[in-house]
Amino acid sequence: MADAMKRIKRTELALERTEKMLAENIALCSRIRAQRCLVEAAYRLVEIGRPASNEDGLKA
């Protein structure tokens, strides 16, 4: 019976560690996603800010 209780306790500790790692991974994923959105927004602003090219090579 004592062995079963030890296994249960180890399993509970492993579950707690797994839940903590999962929470950390979710937080990291959220930060990465937010940073990617910022980079994409900055890229769009750069694209909007570029002057349109003139095919004749003349300045408008």
Backbone torsions as a table, in degrees:
resi	resn	phi	psi	omega
1	MET	NA	-36.9	-179.7
2	ALA	-65.1	-38.0	178.5
3	ASP	-62.7	-40.6	179.2
4	ALA	-64.0	-40.3	179.3
5	MET	-65.7	-38.5	177.3
6	LYS	-64.4	-41.9	178.7
7	ARG	-64.4	-40.2	178.1
8	ILE	-61.9	-45.2	-179.5
9	LYS	-63.3	-43.6	178.2
10	ARG	-62.4	-40.3	179.3
11	THR	-64.9	-40.3	178.1
12	GLU	-64.0	-42.3	178.3
13	LEU	-64.6	-41.8	178.1
14	ALA	-62.6	-39.7	178.5
15	LEU	-64.1	-42.2	178.3
16	GLU	-62.0	-43.9	178.4
17	ARG	-63.4	-40.3	179.6
18	THR	-63.9	-42.8	178.6
19	GLU	-63.4	-38.9	178.9
20	LYS	-66.0	-44.0	179.2
21	MET	-64.1	-39.2	178.3
22	LEU	-62.3	-43.6	178.4
23	ALA	-62.1	-40.8	178.5
24	GLU	-65.5	-40.4	179.1
25	ASN	-65.8	-39.0	178.0
26	ILE	-64.5	-42.7	178.5
27	ALA	-63.2	-43.3	178.8
28	LEU	-62.8	-43.4	179.2
29	CYS	-61.1	-40.1	178.6
30	SER	-64.0	-41.8	178.9
31	ARG	-65.5	-41.7	179.4
32	ILE	-63.6	-43.0	179.7
33	ARG	-62.5	-41.8	179.3
34	ALA	-64.7	-42.0	178.9
35	GLN	-64.4	-38.7	179.0
36	ARG	-64.1	-39.8	177.9
37	CYS	-62.6	-39.8	178.5
38	LEU	-65.0	-42.2	179.4
39	VAL	-64.1	-43.0	179.5
40	GLU	-64.8	-39.0	178.1
41	ALA	-65.1	-42.4	178.4
42	ALA	-63.1	-40.8	178.6
43	TYR	-61.6	-42.5	178.4
44	ARG	-63.2	-39.1	178.1
45	LEU	-64.3	-39.2	177.9
46	VAL	-63.9	-43.1	179.5
47	GLU	-63.4	-39.7	179.8
48	ILE	-67.4	-37.5	-175.6
49	GLY	-77.0	-13.3	-179.4
50	ARG	-72.5	138.7	177.0
51	PRO	-70.5	146.7	178.4
52	ALA	-67.6	136.6	179.9
53	SER	-80.6	144.1	179.6
54	ASN	-102.3	125.0	-175.0
55	GLU	-66.3	-24.3	179.4
56	ASP	-77.3	-12.9	-176.7
57	GLY	82.5	5.3	179.8
58	LEU	-91.5	149.0	175.5
59	LYS	-80.9	140.4	-179.3
60	ALA	-78.2	NA	NA
